[in-house]
């Protein structure tokens, strides 16, 4: 049973989340090793994550870039 007001965080590395490459090349490029994108977090994917009981997603490795 889910406790009221309890946060459940799903930690994910976006660069790996949607990566479809199954074999990795040591020190390989993005083309060789693949890379996930934010567009991989589709409504269906987010729904599946929510079904796990999560309340928040922590996109690990995402940095805030300075903007003017």
mmCIF file of the N, C-alpha and C atoms, coordinates in Angstrom:
data_MODEL
# 
_entry.id   MODEL 
# 
loop_
_atom_site.group_PDB 
_atom_site.id 
_atom_site.type_symbol 
_atom_site.label_atom_id 
_atom_site.label_alt_id 
_atom_site.label_comp_id 
_atom_site.label_asym_id 
_atom_site.label_entity_id 
_atom_site.label_seq_id 
_atom_site.pdbx_PDB_ins_code 
_atom_site.Cartn_x 
_atom_site.Cartn_y 
_atom_site.Cartn_z 
_atom_site.occupancy 
_atom_site.B_iso_or_equiv 
_atom_site.pdbx_formal_charge 
_atom_site.auth_seq_id 
_atom_site.auth_comp_id 
_atom_site.auth_asym_id 
_atom_site.auth_atom_id 
_atom_site.pdbx_PDB_model_num 
ATOM 1   N N  . UNK A 1 1  ? 0.840  -1.169 0.000   1.00 0.00 ? 1  UNK A N  1 
ATOM 2   C CA . UNK A 1 1  ? 0.000  0.000  0.000   1.00 0.00 ? 1  UNK A CA 1 
ATOM 3   C C  . UNK A 1 1  ? 0.891  1.240  0.000   1.00 0.00 ? 1  UNK A C  1 
ATOM 4   N N  . UNK A 1 2  ? 0.551  2.208  -0.837  1.00 0.00 ? 2  UNK A N  1 
ATOM 5   C CA . UNK A 1 2  ? 1.316  3.439  -0.974  1.00 0.00 ? 2  UNK A CA 1 
ATOM 6   C C  . UNK A 1 2  ? 1.014  4.377  0.188   1.00 0.00 ? 2  UNK A C  1 
ATOM 7   N N  . UNK A 1 3  ? 2.078  4.871  0.804   1.00 0.00 ? 3  UNK A N  1 
ATOM 8   C CA . UNK A 1 3  ? 1.939  5.800  1.912   1.00 0.00 ? 3  UNK A CA 1 
ATOM 9   C C  . UNK A 1 3  ? 1.589  7.186  1.385   1.00 0.00 ? 3  UNK A C  1 
ATOM 10  N N  . UNK A 1 4  ? 0.666  7.869  2.025   1.00 0.00 ? 4  UNK A N  1 
ATOM 11  C CA . UNK A 1 4  ? 0.259  9.211  1.592   1.00 0.00 ? 4  UNK A CA 1 
ATOM 12  C C  . UNK A 1 4  ? 1.428  10.176 1.726   1.00 0.00 ? 4  UNK A C  1 
ATOM 13  N N  . UNK A 1 5  ? 1.585  11.023 0.733   1.00 0.00 ? 5  UNK A N  1 
ATOM 14  C CA . UNK A 1 5  ? 2.603  12.078 0.725   1.00 0.00 ? 5  UNK A CA 1 
ATOM 15  C C  . UNK A 1 5  ? 4.041  11.564 0.720   1.00 0.00 ? 5  UNK A C  1 
ATOM 16  N N  . UNK A 1 6  ? 4.257  10.329 0.372   1.00 0.00 ? 6  UNK A N  1 
ATOM 17  C CA . UNK A 1 6  ? 5.615  9.796  0.294   1.00 0.00 ? 6  UNK A CA 1 
ATOM 18  C C  . UNK A 1 6  ? 6.122  9.960  -1.132  1.00 0.00 ? 6  UNK A C  1 
ATOM 19  N N  . UNK A 1 7  ? 7.292  10.582 -1.274  1.00 0.00 ? 7  UNK A N  1 
ATOM 20  C CA . UNK A 1 7  ? 7.885  10.735 -2.602  1.00 0.00 ? 7  UNK A CA 1 
ATOM 21  C C  . UNK A 1 7  ? 8.602  9.448  -2.989  1.00 0.00 ? 7  UNK A C  1 
ATOM 22  N N  . UNK A 1 8  ? 8.394  9.031  -4.219  1.00 0.00 ? 8  UNK A N  1 
ATOM 23  C CA . UNK A 1 8  ? 9.114  7.896  -4.783  1.00 0.00 ? 8  UNK A CA 1 
ATOM 24  C C  . UNK A 1 8  ? 9.784  8.416  -6.047  1.00 0.00 ? 8  UNK A C  1 
ATOM 25  N N  . UNK A 1 9  ? 11.114 8.432  -6.041  1.00 0.00 ? 9  UNK A N  1 
ATOM 26  C CA . UNK A 1 9  ? 11.877 9.039  -7.135  1.00 0.00 ? 9  UNK A CA 1 
ATOM 27  C C  . UNK A 1 9  ? 12.416 7.953  -8.062  1.00 0.00 ? 9  UNK A C  1 
ATOM 28  N N  . UNK A 1 10 ? 12.172 8.134  -9.356  1.00 0.00 ? 10 UNK A N  1 
ATOM 29  C CA . UNK A 1 10 ? 12.710 7.257  -10.400 1.00 0.00 ? 10 UNK A CA 1 
ATOM 30  C C  . UNK A 1 10 ? 13.937 7.966  -10.963 1.00 0.00 ? 10 UNK A C  1 
ATOM 31  N N  . UNK A 1 11 ? 15.122 7.440  -10.686 1.00 0.00 ? 11 UNK A N  1 
ATOM 32  C CA . UNK A 1 11 ? 16.358 8.045  -11.169 1.00 0.00 ? 11 UNK A CA 1 
ATOM 33  C C  . UNK A 1 11 ? 16.709 7.436  -12.516 1.00 0.00 ? 11 UNK A C  1 
ATOM 34  N N  . UNK A 1 12 ? 17.011 8.288  -13.486 1.00 0.00 ? 12 UNK A N  1 
ATOM 35  C CA . UNK A 1 12 ? 17.276 7.802  -14.838 1.00 0.00 ? 12 UNK A CA 1 
ATOM 36  C C  . UNK A 1 12 ? 18.358 8.649  -15.508 1.00 0.00 ? 12 UNK A C  1 
ATOM 37  N N  . UNK A 1 13 ? 19.195 7.991  -16.294 1.00 0.00 ? 13 UNK A N  1 
ATOM 38  C CA . UNK A 1 13 ? 20.168 8.675  -17.139 1.00 0.00 ? 13 UNK A CA 1 
ATOM 39  C C  . UNK A 1 13 ? 19.542 8.804  -18.529 1.00 0.00 ? 13 UNK A C  1 
ATOM 40  N N  . UNK A 1 14 ? 19.086 9.994  -18.923 1.00 0.00 ? 14 UNK A N  1 
ATOM 41  C CA . UNK A 1 14 ? 18.431 10.154 -20.226 1.00 0.00 ? 14 UNK A CA 1 
ATOM 42  C C  . UNK A 1 14 ? 19.266 9.644  -21.399 1.00 0.00 ? 14 UNK A C  1 
ATOM 43  N N  . UNK A 1 15 ? 20.588 9.769  -21.319 1.00 0.00 ? 15 UNK A N  1 
ATOM 44  C CA . UNK A 1 15 ? 21.415 9.322  -22.451 1.00 0.00 ? 15 UNK A CA 1 
ATOM 45  C C  . UNK A 1 15 ? 21.374 7.808  -22.622 1.00 0.00 ? 15 UNK A C  1 
ATOM 46  N N  . UNK A 1 16 ? 20.966 7.086  -21.582 1.00 0.00 ? 16 UNK A N  1 
ATOM 47  C CA . UNK A 1 16 ? 20.860 5.631  -21.674 1.00 0.00 ? 16 UNK A CA 1 
ATOM 48  C C  . UNK A 1 16 ? 19.428 5.154  -21.811 1.00 0.00 ? 16 UNK A C  1 
ATOM 49  N N  . UNK A 1 17 ? 18.459 5.957  -21.404 1.00 0.00 ? 17 UNK A N  1 
ATOM 50  C CA . UNK A 1 17 ? 17.066 5.515  -21.322 1.00 0.00 ? 17 UNK A CA 1 
ATOM 51  C C  . UNK A 1 17 ? 16.542 4.980  -22.652 1.00 0.00 ? 17 UNK A C  1 
ATOM 52  N N  . UNK A 1 18 ? 16.706 5.715  -23.719 1.00 0.00 ? 18 UNK A N  1 
ATOM 53  C CA . UNK A 1 18 ? 16.164 5.298  -25.005 1.00 0.00 ? 18 UNK A CA 1 
ATOM 54  C C  . UNK A 1 18 ? 17.193 4.716  -25.946 1.00 0.00 ? 18 UNK A C  1 
ATOM 55  N N  . UNK A 1 19 ? 18.385 4.460  -25.434 1.00 0.00 ? 19 UNK A N  1 
ATOM 56  C CA . UNK A 1 19 ? 19.458 3.944  -26.277 1.00 0.00 ? 19 UNK A CA 1 
ATOM 57  C C  . UNK A 1 19 ? 19.148 2.512  -26.697 1.00 0.00 ? 19 UNK A C  1 
ATOM 58  N N  . UNK A 1 20 ? 19.090 2.284  -27.993 1.00 0.00 ? 20 UNK A N  1 
ATOM 59  C CA . UNK A 1 20 ? 18.739 0.965  -28.518 1.00 0.00 ? 20 UNK A CA 1 
ATOM 60  C C  . UNK A 1 20 ? 19.959 0.119  -28.890 1.00 0.00 ? 20 UNK A C  1 
ATOM 61  N N  . UNK A 1 21 ? 21.160 0.671  -28.733 1.00 0.00 ? 21 UNK A N  1 
ATOM 62  C CA . UNK A 1 21 ? 22.377 -0.088 -29.058 1.00 0.00 ? 21 UNK A CA 1 
ATOM 63  C C  . UNK A 1 21 ? 22.637 -1.111 -27.959 1.00 0.00 ? 21 UNK A C  1 
ATOM 64  N N  . UNK A 1 22 ? 22.854 -2.349 -28.340 1.00 0.00 ? 22 UNK A N  1 
ATOM 65  C CA . UNK A 1 22 ? 23.078 -3.394 -27.341 1.00 0.00 ? 22 UNK A CA 1 
ATOM 66  C C  . UNK A 1 22 ? 24.554 -3.717 -27.146 1.00 0.00 ? 22 UNK A C  1 
ATOM 67  N N  . UNK A 1 23 ? 25.391 -3.382 -28.118 1.00 0.00 ? 23 UNK A N  1 
ATOM 68  C CA . UNK A 1 23 ? 26.820 -3.626 -27.963 1.00 0.00 ? 23 UNK A CA 1 
ATOM 69  C C  . UNK A 1 23 ? 27.543 -2.284 -27.965 1.00 0.00 ? 23 UNK A C  1 
ATOM 70  N N  . UNK A 1 24 ? 28.447 -2.131 -27.012 1.00 0.00 ? 24 UNK A N  1 
ATOM 71  C CA . UNK A 1 24 ? 29.149 -0.861 -26.861 1.00 0.00 ? 24 UNK A CA 1 
ATOM 72  C C  . UNK A 1 24 ? 30.596 -0.979 -27.297 1.00 0.00 ? 24 UNK A C  1 
ATOM 73  N N  . UNK A 1 25 ? 31.108 0.088  -27.901 1.00 0.00 ? 25 UNK A N  1 
ATOM 74  C CA . UNK A 1 25 ? 32.497 0.175  -28.319 1.00 0.00 ? 25 UNK A CA 1 
ATOM 75  C C  . UNK A 1 25 ? 33.217 1.046  -27.301 1.00 0.00 ? 25 UNK A C  1 
ATOM 76  N N  . UNK A 1 26 ? 34.276 0.525  -26.683 1.00 0.00 ? 26 UNK A N  1 
ATOM 77  C CA . UNK A 1 26 ? 35.022 1.297  -25.696 1.00 0.00 ? 26 UNK A CA 1 
ATOM 78  C C  . UNK A 1 26 ? 35.524 2.591  -26.336 1.00 0.00 ? 26 UNK A C  1 
ATOM 79  N N  . UNK A 1 27 ? 35.258 3.710  -25.670 1.00 0.00 ? 27 UNK A N  1 
ATOM 80  C CA . UNK A 1 27 ? 35.623 5.046  -26.162 1.00 0.00 ? 27 UNK A CA 1 
ATOM 81  C C  . UNK A 1 27 ? 34.989 5.344  -27.519 1.00 0.00 ? 27 UNK A C  1 
ATOM 82  N N  . UNK A 1 28 ? 33.884 4.701  -27.806 1.00 0.00 ? 28 UNK A N  1 
ATOM 83  C CA . UNK A 1 28 ? 33.200 4.896  -29.084 1.00 0.00 ? 28 UNK A CA 1 
ATOM 84  C C  . UNK A 1 28 ? 32.448 6.214  -29.154 1.00 0.00 ? 28 UNK A C  1 
ATOM 85  N N  . UNK A 1 29 ? 32.067 6.567  -30.354 1.00 0.00 ? 29 UNK A N  1 
ATOM 86  C CA . UNK A 1 29 ? 31.324 7.806  -30.593 1.00 0.00 ? 29 UNK A CA 1 
ATOM 87  C C  . UNK A 1 29 ? 29.838 7.594  -30.295 1.00 0.00 ? 29 UNK A C  1 
ATOM 88  N N  . UNK A 1 30 ? 29.078 8.681  -30.364 1.00 0.00 ? 30 UNK A N  1 
ATOM 89  C CA . UNK A 1 30 ? 27.627 8.584  -30.184 1.00 0.00 ? 30 UNK A CA 1 
ATOM 90  C C  . UNK A 1 30 ? 27.014 7.704  -31.267 1.00 0.00 ? 30 UNK A C  1 
ATOM 91  N N  . UNK A 1 31 ? 27.576 7.764  -32.465 1.00 0.00 ? 31 UNK A N  1 
ATOM 92  C CA . UNK A 1 31 ? 27.061 6.949  -33.570 1.00 0.00 ? 31 UNK A CA 1 
ATOM 93  C C  . UNK A 1 31 ? 27.302 5.465  -33.280 1.00 0.00 ? 31 UNK A C  1 
ATOM 94  N N  . UNK A 1 32 ? 28.484 5.140  -32.762 1.00 0.00 ? 32 UNK A N  1 
ATOM 95  C CA . UNK A 1 32 ? 28.824 3.744  -32.478 1.00 0.00 ? 32 UNK A CA 1 
ATOM 96  C C  . UNK A 1 32 ? 28.056 3.191  -31.269 1.00 0.00 ? 32 UNK A C  1 
ATOM 97  N N  . UNK A 1 33 ? 27.934 3.999  -30.223 1.00 0.00 ? 33 UNK A N  1 
ATOM 98  C CA . UNK A 1 33 ? 27.351 3.522  -28.968 1.00 0.00 ? 33 UNK A CA 1 
ATOM 99  C C  . UNK A 1 33 ? 25.914 3.952  -28.736 1.00 0.00 ? 33 UNK A C  1 
ATOM 100 N N  . UNK A 1 34 ? 25.424 4.843  -29.560 1.00 0.00 ? 34 UNK A N  1 
ATOM 101 C CA . UNK A 1 34 ? 24.047 5.303  -29.397 1.00 0.00 ? 34 UNK A CA 1 
ATOM 102 C C  . UNK A 1 34 ? 23.901 6.284  -28.251 1.00 0.00 ? 34 UNK A C  1 
ATOM 103 N N  . UNK A 1 35 ? 22.743 6.892  -28.198 1.00 0.00 ? 35 UNK A N  1 
ATOM 104 C CA . UNK A 1 35 ? 22.461 7.864  -27.147 1.00 0.00 ? 35 UNK A CA 1 
ATOM 105 C C  . UNK A 1 35 ? 20.947 8.036  -27.050 1.00 0.00 ? 35 UNK A C  1 
ATOM 106 N N  . UNK A 1 36 ? 20.448 8.192  -25.831 1.00 0.00 ? 36 UNK A N  1 
ATOM 107 C CA . UNK A 1 36 ? 19.028 8.465  -25.637 1.00 0.00 ? 36 UNK A CA 1 
ATOM 108 C C  . UNK A 1 36 ? 18.759 9.951  -25.770 1.00 0.00 ? 36 UNK A C  1 
ATOM 109 N N  . UNK A 1 37 ? 17.507 10.303 -25.941 1.00 0.00 ? 37 UNK A N  1 
ATOM 110 C CA . UNK A 1 37 ? 17.106 11.706 -26.083 1.00 0.00 ? 37 UNK A CA 1 
ATOM 111 C C  . UNK A 1 37 ? 15.879 11.953 -25.219 1.00 0.00 ? 37 UNK A C  1 
ATOM 112 N N  . UNK A 1 38 ? 15.631 13.228 -24.900 1.00 0.00 ? 38 UNK A N  1 
ATOM 113 C CA . UNK A 1 38 ? 14.447 13.543 -24.111 1.00 0.00 ? 38 UNK A CA 1 
ATOM 114 C C  . UNK A 1 38 ? 13.173 13.113 -24.829 1.00 0.00 ? 38 UNK A C  1 
ATOM 115 N N  . UNK A 1 39 ? 13.212 13.065 -26.144 1.00 0.00 ? 39 UNK A N  1 
ATOM 116 C CA . UNK A 1 39 ? 12.016 12.641 -26.888 1.00 0.00 ? 39 UNK A CA 1 
ATOM 117 C C  . UNK A 1 39 ? 11.686 11.165 -26.642 1.00 0.00 ? 39 UNK A C  1 
ATOM 118 N N  . UNK A 1 40 ? 12.625 10.416 -26.047 1.00 0.00 ? 40 UNK A N  1 
ATOM 119 C CA . UNK A 1 40 ? 12.355 9.019  -25.695 1.00 0.00 ? 40 UNK A CA 1 
ATOM 120 C C  . UNK A 1 40 ? 11.398 8.908  -24.503 1.00 0.00 ? 40 UNK A C  1 
ATOM 121 N N  . UNK A 1 41 ? 11.235 9.999  -23.762 1.00 0.00 ? 41 UNK A N  1 
ATOM 122 C CA . UNK A 1 41 ? 10.296 10.017 -22.637 1.00 0.00 ? 41 UNK A CA 1 
ATOM 123 C C  . UNK A 1 41 ? 8.911  10.374 -23.172 1.00 0.00 ? 41 UNK A C  1 
ATOM 124 N N  . UNK A 1 42 ? 8.331  9.445  -23.884 1.00 0.00 ? 42 UNK A N  1 
ATOM 125 C CA . UNK A 1 42 ? 7.015  9.629  -24.502 1.00 0.00 ? 42 UNK A CA 1 
ATOM 126 C C  . UNK A 1 42 ? 5.926  9.547  -23.430 1.00 0.00 ? 42 UNK A C  1 
ATOM 127 N N  . UNK A 1 43 ? 4.715  9.974  -23.762 1.00 0.00 ? 43 UNK A N  1 
ATOM 128 C CA . UNK A 1 43 ? 3.618  9.807  -22.800 1.00 0.00 ? 43 UNK A CA 1 
ATOM 129 C C  . UNK A 1 43 ? 3.449  8.353  -22.344 1.00 0.00 ? 43 UNK A C  1 
ATOM 130 N N  . UNK A 1 44 ? 3.656  7.415  -23.246 1.00 0.00 ? 44 UNK A N  1 
ATOM 131 C CA . UNK A 1 44 ? 3.549  5.993  -22.881 1.00 0.00 ? 44 UNK A CA 1 
ATOM 132 C C  . UNK A 1 44 ? 4.656  5.620  -21.894 1.00 0.00 ? 44 UNK A C  1 
ATOM 133 N N  . UNK A 1 45 ? 5.892  6.036  -22.178 1.00 0.00 ? 45 UNK A N  1 
ATOM 134 C CA . UNK A 1 45 ? 7.012  5.725  -21.284 1.00 0.00 ? 45 UNK A CA 1 
ATOM 135 C C  . UNK A 1 45 ? 6.796  6.344  -19.909 1.00 0.00 ? 45 UNK A C  1 
ATOM 136 N N  . UNK A 1 46 ? 6.348  7.598  -19.877 1.00 0.00 ? 46 UNK A N  1 
ATOM 137 C CA . UNK A 1 46 ? 6.105  8.268  -18.598 1.00 0.00 ? 46 UNK A CA 1 
ATOM 138 C C  . UNK A 1 46 ? 4.973  7.598  -17.831 1.00 0.00 ? 46 UNK A C  1 
ATOM 139 N N  . UNK A 1 47 ? 3.976  7.122  -18.551 1.00 0.00 ? 47 UNK A N  1 
ATOM 140 C CA . UNK A 1 47 ? 2.867  6.413  -17.917 1.00 0.00 ? 47 UNK A CA 1 
ATOM 141 C C  . UNK A 1 47 ? 3.350  5.117  -17.271 1.00 0.00 ? 47 UNK A C  1 
ATOM 142 N N  . UNK A 1 48 ? 4.233  4.401  -17.971 1.00 0.00 ? 48 UNK A N  1 
ATOM 143 C CA . UNK A 1 48 ? 4.780  3.150  -17.436 1.00 0.00 ? 48 UNK A CA 1 
ATOM 144 C C  . UNK A 1 48 ? 5.614  3.414  -16.184 1.00 0.00 ? 48 UNK A C  1 
ATOM 145 N N  . UNK A 1 49 ? 6.384  4.503  -16.207 1.00 0.00 ? 49 UNK A N  1 
ATOM 146 C CA . UNK A 1 49 ? 7.176  4.870  -15.029 1.00 0.00 ? 49 UNK A CA 1 
ATOM 147 C C  . UNK A 1 49 ? 6.244  5.194  -13.862 1.00 0.00 ? 49 UNK A C  1 
ATOM 148 N N  . UNK A 1 50 ? 5.175  5.910  -14.143 1.00 0.00 ? 50 UNK A N  1 
ATOM 149 C CA . UNK A 1 50 ? 4.208  6.261  -13.094 1.00 0.00 ? 50 UNK A CA 1 
ATOM 150 C C  . UNK A 1 50 ? 3.536  5.014  -12.522 1.00 0.00 ? 50 UNK A C  1 
ATOM 151 N N  . UNK A 1 51 ? 3.287  4.013  -13.374 1.00 0.00 ? 51 UNK A N  1 
ATOM 152 C CA . UNK A 1 51 ? 2.676  2.758  -12.917 1.00 0.00 ? 51 UNK A CA 1 
ATOM 153 C C  . UNK A 1 51 ? 3.544  2.041  -11.885 1.00 0.00 ? 51 UNK A C  1 
ATOM 154 N N  . UNK A 1 52 ? 4.835  2.334  -11.883 1.00 0.00 ? 52 UNK A N  1 
ATOM 155 C CA . UNK A 1 52 ? 5.740  1.738  -10.893 1.00 0.00 ? 52 UNK A CA 1 
ATOM 156 C C  . UNK A 1 52 ? 5.518  2.322  -9.501  1.00 0.00 ? 52 UNK A C  1 
ATOM 157 N N  . UNK A 1 53 ? 4.720  3.389  -9.434  1.00 0.00 ? 53 UNK A N  1 
ATOM 158 C CA . UNK A 1 53 ? 4.451  4.032  -8.155  1.00 0.00 ? 53 UNK A CA 1 
ATOM 159 C C  . UNK A 1 53 ? 5.301  5.263  -7.908  1.00 0.00 ? 53 UNK A C  1 
ATOM 160 N N  . UNK A 1 54 ? 6.003  5.700  -8.933  1.00 0.00 ? 54 UNK A N  1 
ATOM 161 C CA . UNK A 1 54 ? 6.864  6.868  -8.768  1.00 0.00 ? 54 UNK A CA 1 
ATOM 162 C C  . UNK A 1 54 ? 6.048  8.156  -8.786  1.00 0.00 ? 54 UNK A C  1 
ATOM 163 N N  . UNK A 1 55 ? 6.565  9.134  -8.050  1.00 0.00 ? 55 UNK A N  1 
ATOM 164 C CA . UNK A 1 55 ? 5.918  10.446 -8.004  1.00 0.00 ? 55 UNK A CA 1 
ATOM 165 C C  . UNK A 1 55 ? 6.770  11.523 -8.659  1.00 0.00 ? 55 UNK A C  1 
ATOM 166 N N  . UNK A 1 56 ? 8.068  11.246 -8.800  1.00 0.00 ? 56 UNK A N  1 
ATOM 167 C CA . UNK A 1 56 ? 8.996  12.215 -9.377  1.00 0.00 ? 56 UNK A CA 1 
ATOM 168 C C  . UNK A 1 56 ? 10.026 11.478 -10.230 1.00 0.00 ? 56 UNK A C  1 
ATOM 169 N N  . UNK A 1 57 ? 10.598 12.195 -11.201 1.00 0.00 ? 57 UNK A N  1 
ATOM 170 C CA . UNK A 1 57 ? 11.694 11.654 -12.012 1.00 0.00 ? 57 UNK A CA 1 
ATOM 171 C C  . UNK A 1 57 ? 12.907 12.543 -11.816 1.00 0.00 ? 57 UNK A C  1 
ATOM 172 N N  . UNK A 1 58 ? 14.042 11.907 -11.558 1.00 0.00 ? 58 UNK A N  1 
ATOM 173 C CA . UNK A 1 58 ? 15.310 12.622 -11.422 1.00 0.00 ? 58 UNK A CA 1 
ATOM 174 C C  . UNK A 1 58 ? 16.117 12.303 -12.673 1.00 0.00 ? 58 UNK A C  1 
ATOM 175 N N  . UNK A 1 59 ? 16.228 13.283 -13.559 1.00 0.00 ? 59 UNK A N  1 
ATOM 176 C CA . UNK A 1 59 ? 16.987 13.124 -14.802 1.00 0.00 ? 59 UNK A CA 1 
ATOM 177 C C  . UNK A 1 59 ? 18.462 13.337 -14.488 1.00 0.00 ? 59 UNK A C  1 
ATOM 178 N N  . UNK A 1 60 ? 19.165 12.278 -14.151 1.00 0.00 ? 60 UNK A N  1 
ATOM 179 C CA . UNK A 1 60 ? 20.558 12.343 -13.731 1.00 0.00 ? 60 UNK A CA 1 
ATOM 180 C C  . UNK A 1 60 ? 21.468 12.662 -14.917 1.00 0.00 ? 60 UNK A C  1 
ATOM 181 N N  . UNK A 1 61 ? 22.411 13.553 -14.672 1.00 0.00 ? 61 UNK A N  1 
ATOM 182 C CA . UNK A 1 61 ? 23.375 13.910 -15.703 1.00 0.00 ? 61 UNK A CA 1 
ATOM 183 C C  . UNK A 1 61 ? 22.935 15.065 -16.576 1.00 0.00 ? 61 UNK A C  1 
ATOM 184 N N  . UNK A 1 62 ? 21.775 15.624 -16.299 1.00 0.00 ? 62 UNK A N  1 
ATOM 185 C CA . UNK A 1 62 ? 21.290 16.775 -17.066 1.00 0.00 ? 62 UNK A CA 1 
ATOM 186 C C  . UNK A 1 62 ? 21.734 18.027 -16.329 1.00 0.00 ? 62 UNK A C  1 
ATOM 187 N N  . UNK A 1 63 ? 22.461 18.866 -17.037 1.00 0.00 ? 63 UNK A N  1 
ATOM 188 C CA . UNK A 1 63 ? 22.937 20.095 -16.405 1.00 0.00 ? 63 UNK A CA 1 
ATOM 189 C C  . UNK A 1 63 ? 22.185 21.294 -16.958 1.00 0.00 ? 63 UNK A C  1 
ATOM 190 N N  . UNK A 1 64 ? 22.099 22.320 -16.146 1.00 0.00 ? 64 UNK A N  1 
ATOM 191 C CA . UNK A 1 64 ? 21.448 23.551 -16.580 1.00 0.00 ? 64 UNK A CA 1 
ATOM 192 C C  . UNK A 1 64 ? 22.482 24.385 -17.329 1.00 0.00 ? 64 UNK A C  1 
ATOM 193 N N  . UNK A 1 65 ? 22.155 24.773 -18.538 1.00 0.00 ? 65 UNK A N  1 
ATOM 194 C CA . UNK A 1 65 ? 23.056 25.595 -19.330 1.00 0.00 ? 65 UNK A CA 1 
ATOM 195 C C  . UNK A 1 65 ? 22.717 27.064 -19.149 1.00 0.00 ? 65 UNK A C  1 
ATOM 196 N N  . UNK A 1 66 ? 23.729 27.894 -19.136 1.00 0.00 ? 66 UNK A N  1 
ATOM 197 C CA . UNK A 1 66 ? 23.519 29.334 -19.000 1.00 0.00 ? 66 UNK A CA 1 
ATOM 198 C C  . UNK A 1 66 ? 22.873 29.876 -20.271 1.00 0.00 ? 66 UNK A C  1 
ATOM 199 N N  . UNK A 1 67 ? 21.904 30.731 -20.096 1.00 0.00 ? 67 UNK A N  1 
ATOM 200 C CA . UNK A 1 67 ? 21.261 31.384 -21.235 1.00 0.00 ? 67 UNK A CA 1 
ATOM 201 C C  . UNK A 1 67 ? 21.279 32.880 -21.017 1.00 0.00 ? 67 UNK A C  1 
ATOM 202 N N  . UNK A 1 68 ? 21.221 33.604 -22.096 1.00 0.00 ? 68 UNK A N  1 
ATOM 203 C CA . UNK A 1 68 ? 21.197 35.074 -21.991 1.00 0.00 ? 68 UNK A CA 1 
ATOM 204 C C  . UNK A 1 68 ? 19.800 35.579 -22.184 1.00 0.00 ? 68 UNK A C  1 
# 
